Amino acid sequence: MTTRDTILQAALERFARVGYLGSSIQQIADDVGTSKSSVLYHFDSKEALLEAAMAPTLDAMESLIDALPELRHEHTAAAPSLVTRFVDTLMAHSAAISIFISQRGALQGVPAIERANAIVDAIARTLVLEAPTPRVLTRLSIGLAGVAFILGDTLSTEHDHLDPHEMRAIFIETLLELSSTGEDA
């Protein structure tokens, strides 16, 4: 990993654990074992650092939006693939997802958070169009929010967490159950 990549990873972990507003460039530099000027050499500001740290997650989430139209043609056949991709994306980017979920209110106006809000809005609009009933939309929305919240919580060391493979299987199974019509639920 390059120094830039190490700084990005340290910043992402610190922002998720302590909060963006509670983190400083000096603390991130200390986490990496470098100087504040080295961090500022790579990133003009803490906001630029957040933007760069969140970018891979936001790019991955935007690629999910591109997959959402699959639901129009074959909802039943496409749902397992889409749910699996969604869960895998959230799990691969849990620190950034945690930042967005837990800090979005405090970070209104920050470009990375505004971009994330736009992505969530696009996913929600598509789900509204694609959900066969308001009941399914509500069930699926609760499930998606729950997955994002739980993944954010896994960054906490306050209590034990399931094995990631087991957690992934539970997430996928639950979301698929919630995306069914729910008539037998």
C-alpha positions, 0 to 999 in steps of 0.5 A: 500500500502507498502512503496515500492508501494508508492515510485513506484507510486510517482516516476511514477507520478513524472517521467511522470509529470516532466521527468525522467531526471528532477527528483531526488531521493530526490524529490521522497522521499519528495513526499512520505514523507520519506527519500532519504535513505528509497528510496535507501533501496528499489531501488539501483538507480533512474534507478532501480526505473524507471525499477520497476515503468515501469515493470507492464506496460511493462508486460501488453503490452507483454501480448497484443503481445501474443494476436496479433496472434488472428488476423491471423484467424479471423481479423474482429472478433478479432479486437474489442477484441484486440482494447479494450484490447489495449485501456484498457491497455494504460488507466490503465498505462497512466503515464508509457505510457506517460514516454515512449512516451515523453521521449524515445529519451532522455532515449535511453540505459535505460533498461526499455525504451529499453524493451518498444522499443522492445515491440513497435517493436513487435507490429508494426511487427505484425501489418505489417503482419496482416494489410490487406493493407498498408492503413489500417496499416497507419490508425491504426498506426496513431490511436494507436500513437494518443491514446498513446499521448492523454493519456499522455496529460491527465496527464496535468492539463493545460486543461480539459479532457473528462470523462475516460469512454467517452474517452475510448469509443471514442478511441475504436470506432476510432481505430475500424474505422481506422482498417477497410479497409477504402474503404468507408472512 
